[in-house]
Every structure is written in structure tokens, then in C-alpha cells.
Amino acid sequence: MDAQAPARGRRLPAGRKADLAAYVDELGRVTVGDLAEHFNVSIDTIRRDLDQLDRAGVVVRTHGGAVSAAENQGRDRGLDVRLRMQVAEKEKIAQVAAGLVEDGSVIMLNAGTTALAVARALRNHRDLTIATNNLRIPGEISPLVFRDLYVFGGSVRTITQATTGPVSLALSSSTPDVDIRCDLALIAVGAVHESGYSTTNLGDATMMAEMIQRADRVAILADSTKLGRRLFAQVVPLEQADYLITDEQPSPELAATLAAAGVEVLTP
């Protein structure tokens, strides 16, 4: 028997990793311990396999396990997972979005990793007024960029690291809320469908809709994996946005509906 041939019944590492990737894709979310037991290998081996599959973009490594890169878009994922998905696409979208922002203007940014990418892409802008419910933006954006930075209050959704509540700001507890408006709202959504823009959470949808109502111009941010999809909570119909910024052109059907709604599609 050839000494270099694998023993009967033992899978080659490449074969195991292919099976592992398929297993993660089937379940959507798994732990290292579950994988080690299922494939009858050590936890260290599973961790190495997951690290390699993560680098290849096949799965997304998480603390203690992994999720499928093709996991159902309708499920809420933790921010640590979403920060590592469609990274290049989000950065391209962010650069286009930053091109719409004028120095000295007032902008609103909502929660999400695409909006966070936009905040980073504003590094060469100056004298902005920024209002957001994204709790990560204050720590990510340079103080050189903004004149004033406001964070909307409300309940905190830890999975998205954002607040959910009214789009309002009060000078003090004894005075009424100040009416606010912005030049441009940059709104990251979970899905874009011929029926409108949508997301997974009702509170988020309500807050995003209010940001849109307070804006002179609206840019919807969505990578191409979100096009043609429809999620639980509709934000607004298509015509309430001026731009859709995405990384690839929509399908002909969706493109035609967007054009009829007066929405300009911007791509890198």
C-alpha cells in the first residue's frame, strides 16, 4: 500500500473543509464545539479550518464559531459579523456617498456598517454637522471632519450598536424638542424591492422613515446582495429617495421601477 495514500475512511483536509463549509452554509450559524464533534476532529483543527475559510470569504468567523457568508439576509446579525461581510462593496458605496456631501452641510446617518463606512469616507470633509443614531460613529470619525456631532437618544439595540427612538433633540429637559432638518440623509437599508425600501426591525424602520422626512435630499445605501429583496418592515416607497447608491447595477426590472420613481442609481 502506498505510504502517501490516506487511510481508508479518512477525509483529506481539503475535502473536510469543503464539507465544513457546506455544513455551515446549511445551518447558517455554528459553534466550534459543534463542528469538532460533527467532524470528529480537534477544536484547534476546526479553528484553523474556519480561519482559512474566513480568509477565502466562504464563511464569516465569529467569536466561538462561524456563520455562513450566504446566511439568510432577513436575520439580524451582530455588528462584529456584518463588519466583515461585503467589505469591499461597502467601501465603494461609501466613496460614492461621500461625493454627495458638501463641506459645511448638515447630514444624517443611520445605523449599520454601510453608514459606518460612509462616516470613515468623510475624512477629507470639513465643518459638517452630523446627526446619527449609530453609536459607533463618534468613535470612528475624526474631530476634524465635523463642527457638531449629535447622537439621537432612545433604547439601545446592542446587536446593531445603535439607538432606536424619536429623531429629535432637546436643549434641556424643560424645553421642547427643537425642529431639525438636514441637507442630506444617508440611509442604509436591509433590502430594496419594487415595493420600496425595507429592514428587519420595526423600530429601525420608523426611525429611518423619520430621518428621510427631515431631509432635503435622500440617498439610500444598499449593496447588491440586498437588491430585489423584501424584509419585514417597509421604510418608505421608492420615490421618497433621490438616489440609490449600490455596487452593481440593479436588474432591468428593478432599474426600470427606480427610474419611474425618479430615483437616480449611483454606482462606483
N, C-alpha and C positions, 0 to 999 in steps of 0.2 A: 504494500500500500504506500502511496506517495506520502512522504512525511509532511509535505507542504499542504496537502489537501485538508479541508476542515473535517472534524469528526462528524460522524453521522448524527443528524438531528440538531446540530449547532448552526445557527444562522450567522452568516458573515456580518461584520459591523454595518456595512452599507445597507444590507438587507434589513437589519434590525432598525436602523434609523428611518428607513422608508416605512416600515411597519409602524414605528413610533409616531411618525408624522401623520400617517393615516388615522391612527388611533386618537391622537389629539384633535385632528380635524373632525372626527366623528363625534367625540364627546363635547368639544368646544372648550372645555376647561378641565385641567387635571392637576394632580399634585405629584411631586417627585416620588413620594412613597407609593402611591397607587401604580405609577409606571414601573417602579422597581419590582413590585410584586407581580404585576401583569406579565412583564417580560423576563422575570426570574434572573435579574442581574442586580448588581450593587447600586446603591444610591449614587455613589461617585460616578459610575458609568453613565447612569441616566443624566446626571448633571452635565457631564461632558457632551453627551449627545444633544441635549437641549441647547447648550451654548452654541454648538456648531449649527444646529437647525435655525437658531435665532439669527446668527450671522448671515445665514443663507436666505433669511426672510420667509422661511417656511412656517415657523411658529413664533410666538412672541413670549419671551422669557418673563416670568413674574417671580415675585418672592415666594419660594416654596413650590413652584410648578411652572405651568405654561398655559397659554391659550392659543387657539387656532388663529392664524392670520386672517382666515376667511370666516371667523365666527360671526354668527347672526348679527347684522347691523342694528337690529331692533333692541338689543340688550344693552343696558348701561354697563360700561366698563370703567374700572378705576383709572384715574388720571395717569398713573405710572405705566399702565398698558397702552393707553391711547397716545401717550407721548412718543411711543416707539412704532406707531403704525402710520403708513403713508407719509413718512417724514419729508422726503424729497418733494412730494406733491404739495404738502402744506407750505413748505418754504417758497415754492414757486408762486403759489396763490398769494402768500404774504407779500412778496415783492410787487406783484401787480396791485394789490390793495394799497400798499404804501404809496404807490404812484398817484392814487386818487386824493391823498391827504395833503392839504396845503399848510405851509407853516403859518402859525398863528390861529389856526382854525379850532373849532370845538368838535370833538368826536366822541362817540360811544362805542364801546367794545363789550361784547357779552362773554359768557363763559366758554370754555373749550380750548383745545390745543391749537386749532387753526387761528383763533383770535389771539392766542398767546404768541404764535409765530408772527402775526402782524405786529404786535407790540414790539417784538425784537427787531423787526424790519424797519421800525421808525427811528432807528438810532441816529440817522443823519438829519432828522427833523428838529425844529426848534419852536418854542413858545406855544406849544399845544395845550389845550385844556382837554383833559381826558376824564370821562366818567365810565365806570365799569362795575360789574358785579363779579368779576374774575379776581379771586383773591391772590392769584399768582402774579398778576401783572405788576403790582407795586414793587415786588422784589426782583422783577426781571427787566424793567425798563429803566434806562439811565435818567437821573435827575436833570441832565442837560436837555432832555427832549421836551419836558413839559413845564408850563408855567404853574398849572394847578392840576392835581390828580385827586379825583373823588371816587370813593367806593360806596355803592348803594348798600343800605342795610337790609336786614331780613334774616331768615333762618339760613343756616349754613348746611349745604349738601356736601358732606365730606368726600363722597365719591367723585364729585366734579371740582371740589375746592372752589366753590362759588356760593354767593348768596342768592336767595330767592325771596323776592318781596316787591314792594312798590318801587317804581322808578321815580324816586323823589328824594329831595334833600332839604333838610330843615336847618335854619340858622341856629336855633336853640329849641329846647323842649317846650318853651312857652310861646313860640311863634309858629304860624302856619308854614307848610311846605312852600318853597319857592318854585314857581313855574320854571321849568328848564326846557331848553331846546338845544339841538346840535346841528352843525353843518352836515355831518356825515355819520351815519350809523353803520358799523361794520359788524354784521351778524352772521355767526357761524351756525349752520343748521345741520340736522341729522339726515335730512332727506329732501330731495327736490322732485316733485311729481307734477304732472299736468294740472292737478287739482290745487297745488300750492306747495308751500314750504312747511316742513313738519319736524317734530322732535319726539323723544320718548317720554318726556315728563310734562305734565300739565302746567305746573308752576313755572317751569322754564319757558314754555310756550307763551304763557301770559306775559311774562316779563319781556321776552323778546318782541312781542307784538307792541308793547307799550314803548319800547325803545324806538321801534320803527315809526310809530305815530308821532314821536317827538323830533324826528329828523327831517331836514330839508332834502337830503339825498340818502338813499339806502343801497348798500352793497351786500349781497348775500354771498357767503363764503361756503363752498362745498366741494370737496374733492370728487373725482369722477366715480368713486365707488358708491356715492350717495345719490347719483342721478338716476331718475326713473324709479325711485323707491318712495314708499309712503309709510310713515310711522304713526304712532298713536295720536299725538296731539298736533293739530294744524296750527301753525303760527299765523300766517296771513296768506291770501291768494297771491299768485304770481305777480299780478300787476302792481302790487304795493312796493315792489323793489325797482330800482333804476338799473342795477347791474347784478349779474350773476358772475362771480369770479370762480373759475374752476381750472383744473389742469388739462382737461381734454374737452373737445367739442361734444356737446350732447348728441343723442340720437336725432335723426332727422325729424321724428315726430315731436320730441320734446323741444327741439330748436324752433320748430315752426310755432308751437304754442307759446314759447317765450317771446318770440318776435311779435306775435299777435298781441301779447300783453304789454308790449313796449319795453321789454327787458333786454338790455344790451349784454351779450355774453362776452366776457373778457377772459382770455387765456394767455399763458406765457408766450 
